[in-house]
Structure formats: C-alpha cells, structure tokens
Amino acid sequence: MNLFAEIRHLIIATLEQMVAQDALPATLNFDPITAEPPRDAAHGDMATNAAMVLAKPAGMKPRDIAEALAAQLQNDPRITSAEVAGPGFINLRLAPSVWQNVARQVLNQGTDFGRAILGAGQRVNVEYVSANPTGPLHVGHTRGAVFGDALASLLDFAGYDVTREYYINDGGAQVDVLARSVYLRYLEANGKEVAFPDGTYPGDYLIPLGEALAKMYGDKLVDQPESEWLDHIRDFATDAMMNLIREDLAALGVEMDVFYSEKSLYGTGQIEAAIASLEAKGLIYEGVLEPPKGKKPEDWEPREQTLFKSTEHGDDVDRPVKKSDGSWTYFAPDIAYHYDKVSRDFDMLIDVFGADHGGYVKRMKAAVSALSDGHVPLDIKLTQLVKLFKNGEPFKMSKRAGTFVTLRDVVDQVGPDVTRFVMLTRKNDAMLDFDFDKVLEQSRENPVFYVQYAHARVASILRKAQEAGVEIADATLMDADLTKLDHDAELGLLRKLAEWPRLVETAARSNEPHRVAFYLYELASDFHSLYHLGRSEDGLRALQEGDAATSQAKIALSRAVAIVIAAGLGILGVTPAQEMR
C-alpha cells in the first residue's frame, strides 16, 4: 500500500469529476500531479501541486482551481482538512484512522510491505565490481560491490527482473603482467633471488601461487623463455585470482548471477560483429582525430585510425576502435560486451564504475545508444573513493606496492553488516570516510548501530511481552484496536512508516540505494524518541500492565517498525540484529 499514490489517485479522480462537471477543460494532462510530504510538517500530512501545474493549460488562476478542488477533497472520509496555501498549493490532513491502518497493512504484508510494481518485470542488467583479476579486492572495490549489490536488491524490490553481472577484465595486458609476477614468485619458491621490476605486482598474495606452481612443475620452468610458460601461468593465475575474488565477495555477502570473460570476446568474431553493427549504421569511418588538449589518451594517434562517430550519440569527440596497426583499442571489446548485453534483450543497463572512470561515461553511453538505436538506456554510476582511518591515522593503499587494504581486511575488522551499511551512508558519488573505530561505536552518531539497536529493542519488547503473557503473534496484533495509537508521537511514527513504499519507488527511479539507509536512520530515530518518551509518559509504554488490549496496539506499532527496518536492511544486505552485545 502506497498511501501517497492512493491519495494522488483520489486527487486525480476528483479532478476528473470536475472535468465531467465542466469546471475544468477536458484536455488536461494529470501526469505532473504529485502528492508528497510537505516541506514543513506543520503544514499538514500531504501537499499537492495539482492547481499549480493545471492553471496555465486550463487558462485559470491556480487559487481558483485549488479552492474548488480542496472543497471536493474534503468530502472524502480520509481527508479531515484541505487548505489552500500560497499561490495555490493544497495542504491535506488525513484522519488518524488512515495512519493507524498503516500498522495493520505492515503486519499483514510483512517484509513485502513497500514492495513495488514500478519495474513491471522489466529486465535490467547491473554490472558492478568488475575488478581486474590481478589481486584481491581492495576497499574501493568494496564500495562498488556494496553499492551495486544494494542497487540490484532495491530494483528487485521495486519490481524489476534483475541480473547481477561481473565483467572479468582478463583480455588486456594486465593479465600478462600478472603472469610474469607469478612467475617471479615461482622462481622464489625454487630458491632463486628475484627483483620485481616497476609495473609488476609484488604483493604477498601471489606467494601461494608461486609455491603451487613449484609443486606442480618443480624447477622445469626455471630459466625457460617466456613463450614456454606465459600462456599457462596466465590462465592459472587468472583462475586463482578469480577464485580469491569470489571468496572475497562471498565474505561480503555478494553473489553474482553472471561472470562474463573479456577474453571470450577475442578470436570469436564478437568484436567484429559489434563494430560491423555500428558500421552498418554509418557510424564507423577512417580518420585522424585532432590532438587532444592536455594529456594525450592511450588510444590517440597522429595518424589514420578506425573511428566510431560517438559524437552523433552525445559524446564530446569521436573515439578510436582500431589502431593504425590493425589491433583493437581497449574501447572495442567494451563495445562488443555491451553489444552482447543489448542482444540479451535487457530493457535497461546499469554500470557501476570507480571514480577514475569518469571520462569513460559519455563514450560508453554513446556506444549503447548507437548499438540499441536509443532503445536501451544505460545509467552509469560512479563510486567515489573511500578514505580509511584508524585511531585517527589514515590508512593508505597502493596496489602495486602490495600494501593496500583489502576487502577482507575491512570485513574481518568490522564484519559484513557494518561494512555494507556504512558504505551506503553517503551517496555513491560523494567521498566516504570510513573510521574503523567510529563504525563500531554504540552511539546515535553511528547509523548502523542506531538502526540495529531499534530492531533489537523491538525484539526485546516482544520477549518481555511474551514473558508477561501477552499474545504477540502478528495475526493477533493485526486485530488489535489501533485507535489506541492516538498520541502525536505515535501518529508521527505511523506517518514515517507510510513513507516507506514511496521511498522505495523514489530510490529505485534514481538508482540511489543510499536513500534506504537514510530512511532507516530516520525511522529508527522516530522509534527511539517514542520509546524514550514512554519513560516519562506511562501511556506510551509498549507494555501496559494489566491492559493486554492496549499493550497489543502499542506492540503492533513497534512490530511494524521492526518489519520495515528488516525489509530495508534486507535491501542493503544487512542482517537485522535481535539483540545488541
């Protein structure tokens, strides 16, 4: 039940009646009309812009429309008042019974309360993490993994058919570097003294791979030319790193539906087919690009190349897809990969990139627009950097130096639940400070603790009620006399619960799962405030001694809060706490 959508439907139905009464012209578009919480809660429960957006097309004054609409809305039993404000906004107040019924709806639907049909089964591909298989995932990958996974869960909750996908970058030069780095560890395992040249991966995580190769081959590969071992060690090392990455993701609670190999695009005709598709549309040509201002990108050459007319699809400049020597640029396999996505009949694509891929957004959107003839939208979400702190000192990472902080380091220190929630306490494109000490604090300033404590507090209330002999099954609470929830603080908490279905749709439309974390903190705050108020006002306590009926009404509200918190945490991939230790 989306109460805001319900009242919006009432407003539109009332406007349609006014059209039938010749009070409004018949050609009006009602789509821009909204029903949403007012900016100032003192103005009412909901506000609508109906009169403001209809005034110009109707050729009428907004206040005239507002006054006529408000008068008719007040005939509905759910509306206790409809007041015209300012130039023509209408502020609505709803009957307490409307809010009280929200608790009953939550108890009836359980954690499915708020589940939306917004997506209408549309197929959406969410690609995230997609780290090079050259080492364990670092903290930057962690944020991308958490964000992408929460976004996928949010879209699923909003009614989309979601595929979670990891693109394995195993076709570039970096996997050759990995192979050479592992070979050096193999030489070490055979008692050789080695030095790691610049550009190789000297991290300790490759030592076990070198030792494994030494057990497999002994010293047979020592002093052998690269041509004798490169291909095999590359495959061996890539598989080992992907196993490690899968284990890291599992520790974070992330499971992918698809792992797609870049290497599978080479030698199979798939890159050629993608470029041919663009060529058939007149978007491929031979030419020389103007020298770029500032730093020259890797794919620029001062000679003729095969170019993609990406400017025809919103890019700033055309992009090379084939170098002058006939080899593919790094952009070509990415085009082919997205061509494959489009061919899999997804209705929408979402790519989650790291902050360093900002320059890649326009060209990738142009490619998908061209490949799909504009039918498949691509949304690219950038996740900004994470700054790690401990004891006030910053943690620094350097992948090539082998001193970076891994995903597993973070999870081992604070656990997957804390990691996931904290990573979603900022919008994805904002910098995030992650302090190992603060995220474990038991205080209001720590959002993950505050939300978990609210859920655990409700669990404690239920245990105490059961010990007192109060029946607390959801079916029983659903039949409780909820008119007893008549205090302003209780009604305020019910209003916050009613916002949940709307919040899900808003967050899903904008692909912003952090909104869920923000909402949960606000809901927890309202619940804790009511709980503390009960210490000074006996009538607000969940357990009313000797009055089972009133206790059940109060407990029904607490239980509804816990259900919505559990649903929200489920989207974030966090396990609700039953007790705090």
N, C-alpha and C positions, 0 to 999 in steps of 0.2 A: 504493500500500500504506500504510494507516494502521495501524501496529503497535499503537497504543493501542486502536483499535477491534477489532483482531484478538484481543488479549488479553482485552478486555471480552467478546467473543463466547465465548471459551474459558471465562471465569468463569460466564457465563450458562448455557452448555451443561453445565457441571459442576453448577450448581445444579439444572438440570432433571433431571439424573441423580439427584441427592439427593432430589428430589421423587418420582421414579419408585421410589426405594428406601424411600419413606415416612419419610425422615429430615427432610423439610420438608413443610408443608401445600401443597396443590395450587393455592391461590387467591392466591399471592403475585404482586405486581407488580414486575418486574425493571427497569422503565424508569429508576428513580433511581440505578441502579448505575453507578459510574464506574470507569475505570482511567486513572490520570493520574500524572504525575511526583510523587514525594513532595516535601514542602516542604524536607526535608533530604536531599541526595543520599546521605549516609552511610547512610540507612535502606534503600536499595535502588534498583532501577530504576523500579519502578512501585508504586503503592499502590491498594487498592480499599476502598471503603466498604461492600461488599456486606453484611457481617454487621451493620453498624450500622443500615442502612436496613431490613433484613428482620426484625430482632429483635422489634420491637413487633407487627407484623402476624402474625408466626409464633408469638408468645407464648413466645419462648425468650430465653435470655441471649445477648447478642452474641458473647461469647467462645466459647460452645459451638458456635454456627454457624461462627465463624471457624476454630476448631481443626479441625472436620470438613471444611470447605471447603479449608483450607490443605493438609490431608493428601492430598486427592484431586488438587489442583492440581499437587502435586509429582510426580505420575505422568506429567505431560506433559513430553516431552523438551526443550521450550523453557524450562521453569522449573527453575532449579537450586536455589532455596530459596523457601519461602513461610513467613514468620514472622508470628505474631500479636503485635501491639503494642497497648499501652494497653488501652482497654475492648473492642477488637475490630477494629481496623484490621488489614489484612493487607499486609505489605510483600513484594514479589516481586523476585527477582533472576533475570535471564534469562541463558541460555547465550551465551557470546561469539559463537557462530555466528549467532545471531539478529541481533545488531548488525552483524556483518560482512556479512551478506546485504543489509543496507540499502544499502550502497555499490553492490552489484550491481543492486539494484532502481532506484536513481537512474540509473545508467549505461544501463540497459535502457529506461527511460521518458523519459529526457532531461528537458527543462523541463516536461513533463507530470506528472512526479512530484509528488504532492501535490494534483493537480487532483481536485476532489471532485465527488460527485453529490448533495451536500446540497440544492442548489436544485431538483433533479429537473425541470429545464426550466421552472420557474415564471417567469412574465413579471413583471419588475419595472421600473418607471419611476424613474430617478434624475434629478431636476431640480436643476441647480446653475448657479451664476454668476447668470444672470437679472438682470444689472445693467441699470439704466435706460439707454436708448440716447442718453445726453446727453453722452458723452465717452469717452475711453479708459479701460480698466480700471485701477483703482488696486491697491495692494498688498493691500488687504483682499479684493478680488475674486480676487486671485491665490491666496490661501489657499483660498477656496471652490472655485476651479477645480481646484486640485491635489487637494484632499480629495475632491471629487465624482468626479473622473476616476479616482482611485485606488480609491475605493469601487466604482465601476462595474466596473472591471477585476477587483477582488477577487471581486465577486459572480459575474462571468462565469467566473472560475477555479473558483469553488465550485459551478458547475453551473446558474446562473440564466440566463434569457434576458433580457438587459439592453437597455433603450433609454435612451440619454443625451439629455436634453432641456434646452433653454434657453427660458425664458418671456420674451418680449420685452415689457417694460412700455411699450408705445407708445400706450396709450389714455388716459393721465392728463394732468393739467395741465402736468407737467414737459416734455412734448414741445412744448407751446405756448411755454414759456419758452425751450426750445432754439431754436425757430424765430425768436423775437424776438432772441435773442442772435446768431444767424447773420445776421439782417437788419442788425444793428448793424455786424457785420464787413463786410457788403456795402456799407453806407454808407461805411465807412472806405476800402474798396477803390475807391470812387468819389471819394475825396478829401475826404470830409466828416469833421468833427471830432465825435466821439461820446463820451458818457459811459455807463458801464454801471451801471444802477440796481441797488440791492440785490435779490438774488434771481435775477439773470441769471448767465450763465456767461461770465466774462471770459477764460477760458483761451486761450492762443495756438493751441491745437489747432483752433480754429474759423476762424482766419485764412485757411487754404487754401479753406475752403468759401465764405467771403465773396468771395474772389478768383475762384473758379469761377463764382459767380453773376454777378459783374461781367462776366465774359467772355461769359456766356450772354445777359444782358439789357442790358448797358451801363448807362445811367442811367435806364432806363424805369421802374424800381420806386422810384426816389428820390422822396420826398415823397408817395408813394401811400398811401392808407389801408390799415390792416391787413387789411381784408376782401379787398383785391386780391391780397395775397401770402401771407397766413398759411398757408393750406392747402397750397399748392405748396411753400413753403420748409420747412414741417414735414415733408412726405414726403421731400423732397430731403435734408434734414439727418438725418432718422432713418435713411434708407438709407445715407448716408455714414458715420454713426456705427456702424451695424451692420457695415458692411464693415471699418471700423477694428477693431471688437471681434473679428470673425472672424480678422483678421490677427494680433491680439494673442494670441488663443487658439492659433492655429497655431504661433506662436513658442514657446509653452509646450508644444506637442505635444498639444493638446486638440482633439478633433474631436467635434462633436455629431451625433447622428442626426436630431434634430428641432429646428427653431426654430419656436416657436409664438407667434403675434402676439396680444397682448391686444386690439388694435384689431379683430381679426376677430370678437370676441365681440359687439361693438356693432352694432345695426341688423340682426342676423341671426336674432334670436329665441332665441339660445343662453342668454343670461342669463335671459330669461323662462322658458325651458324648465326650467332648473335650479331656479329659485325655485318653479315650478309643481310640480316633483317633490317638493320639501320641503313645499309646501302640501298636496299630496295625502296626505301622511303626518301632517297635523295639526300641522306644525312652524312654520307662518307665521301671525302674528297682528298686529293693530294695537294698539299700546300705547305707554305713556310709561315710559321707564326711570327708575329712581331716579338722582338726581345722583351721579356717582362721587366718591369721596373723593380729594382731591388734585387734580392736573392733569386738566382735562376733555379727553377724547379728541375728535378732529375729528368723529367721527360721532355724538356725543351731542347731543341737542336737548331742551329743556324742553317738548316738545310731542309729539303723537302721531306715531309712525313705524311703518313696516312692520318687524317684528322676527322674527328666527329664534330658535326655542326651543333654543339651543345648550346650555343647562343640562341638557337631557334626554340629552345625549351627552357629559357630563363637563366642560363649560365652567363658569366661575365666575358669569357673568352672560349673559343673552340679548343678541344682537347685532343692530344695525340693518342692514338690507339695502337699504332705500329711505328717503330723506329725506322730510320733510314736504312739500317742494316737488315730489315725484314723481321726482326724479333718484336714480340708484343710488348707494349708498355705495361706497367703494373695496373693501369686502369682497365685494360682489355679483359682480363679474367673476372674482374669485378662486374663489368657489364654482362659478361656471359653468365655469371652466378645469378644476377638479378633477372636476366632473361629466363633462366630456369625457374626462378620464383614466380615470375609472371605466367609462365607456361603451366605452372601447377595450379592455376586458377584461384589464387588468393585475391580477395576483394580489397585488401589493404596490406601494406608492408610497413614495418617499423624497424629501423636500425638504431641500435644503441652504440654510440661511438664514444671514445675517450676524448678529452678536451683538446688533444693535439690533432684531431681530425676535423677541426672546424672548417679548414679550407677545402675539404672534400665534399661538403654538403651539397653545394649547388650543382656540381658536375654529376653527382650520383642521382639527385632528383631529376636532372635533365635526362639522364640515361633512362630511368624508369618511365618518365613521361613519354619519351620517344618510343621505347620498346612496347609500351601498352597503349599507345595512341591517346594518352591522357586519361585512360580509364581506371588505372590503378594508382591511388595516391601513395606516396612514400613520405613518412614522417621520420625525420632523423633527430634523435635526442642525444645531446652531448652531456656526458657526466664530467663535472669539474673535478679538480684534484682534491685529495684528502690529505690534510696535514695531521700527522700523528704526534702526540705529546705523551710524556710520562714523567711524573714528578716535576712538571714544569719545563722539562727539556724536550726539544723537538727530536723526533726520530727521523732520520734521513734514509733514503733508499737510493741505490744505484745498481740496476740490474747487471750491468756489465762488470761491476766490481764484485758482485756476488754478496753484497751487504744489505740487500733490500729486505724490507719487512714483508713477509708473505701473508697470504690469506689465512693459512693455517696458524701462523703466529698470532694473528688477531683473534681468531676463533678459539684457540687454545687458552688465551688470556681472559676473554670475557664471555665466551660461549656464542653459539649461533644466533640465539634470540636477541641478545643485546646488540650484537654486530648488525643484524638486519634492521632492527628498529632505529638505531642511531643513524645508520646510513640514509634513512628516509626522513630524518628530521629537518632536512634542508631540501629545497628544490634542486633538481638534478644539475642545473647549470650554475649553481652557486657553490663557492668553496665550502668545504666542510672541515671543521676542526674536530678531531677525534682524540679525546683525552682518556687514556686507559684508566685513570683514577676517577675522573668525574662520571664516566658512564656506569660505574659500579656504585656510585653514591646512593644512599637511601634517603632521597630528599625530593621535594617538589620540583627542584631545578633539573632533576634527571627525569626526562619524559618517560623513558621506558619503565623505570621503577614506579612512577606515579600511575601509569596506566595499568601495569601488572598488579599494583597494590589495590587498585579499585576492584579488579576481578577477584583477587584473593579475599578482599574484605567482604564481598558478596558471598563467596564460598563459606566464609566464617559465619556470616549471618544465618545462612541456610543450616549449617551444622548446629548452631545454638538453638535455632527454631525447632529443629528435629529433636534435639535433646529435651526441649520444653514440651514436646508432644504436639506441636503444631504441624498440620499436614501441609507439605510444601511441594507436592508434585505439580508440574506445570499445568496439568489438566485441572487441578483444584484451584490453583492461583488464577487461572483464566476465568473461572466463575466467581471470583471474589467481587465484593462490592467496591468497585473502583471509584465511586463517587466520594469515598472517604479520602481520596487523594486531592484535597481541595486547597492546600496551602500554596502560597505563591512559589515557594522553593520547589515543591513537588511538581506543580504545573510547569515551572521553568525547565525542570529536568525532562518532563514529558515532551516539551517543545523541542528540546535538543535531540531526543530520540527520533522525533518525527522528521528531523532534518537528514537523517541517515540515507534514506533512499534517494533523495535529491542530491546529496553529496556524492554518492556512488556514480550517478549519471554525469554530474559536473566533472568529476575527476576522470572518468572514462572518456568523455568527449575531448578533453585536453591532454590525455595521456599523462596524467600527473598523480602518481600514487602517493606522493608526499602529502597530498590533501587528506588522505585517510589517516595518516599519523597525526596530523594537526587536529583533525576532528576528534580522534580518540583521546587526545590530551584534554581538549575542551570538555568532552563528555565526562571524563574521569574527574576533572576539576569541579564540575557541577555536582557530581555524585558525592565527592569528598566534602564539599561545602554543606550539602544536605545532611550528611552523616554527622558532621561536627555540630550543626545546628540542633540536632537531636539531643546533644548533650545538655543543652540549656533549655530546650523546649521538649518536654516529655512526649507531647503528642506527635512528634516527628520521628520518634524512635521506631525502628523496624519491628521490634518485639514489644507489643503492648500487653503487659501482664494481665492475665485473666480475660483477655478480649481477642480470641482467635480470629474473628472475622476482620477486625481492624488490622491485626498483625498480618494476615494474608494479603490484604490490599497493599500494605506498605512493602511487604516482601515481594509481591508481584512487580512493583516498580524496580526494586533492587535487582531482581532476577532478570528483568527486561534489559537493564543496563549491562549486566554481565553477558547476556546473549549477544547484544550488539558489539560489545568490546571483543568478544570471541570471534564474531564474524569479521570485524575489521582486522584483528590480529591474524586471522586466517589468510586474508588477502596479503598481508605483509610477510607471511611465512613465519609468524611467531607463535609459539605455544602459550596459551593463556595460563597464568600461574594460579594454582589452587591455594597456595599459602606462601608467605614470604619468610625467608630464613635469614 
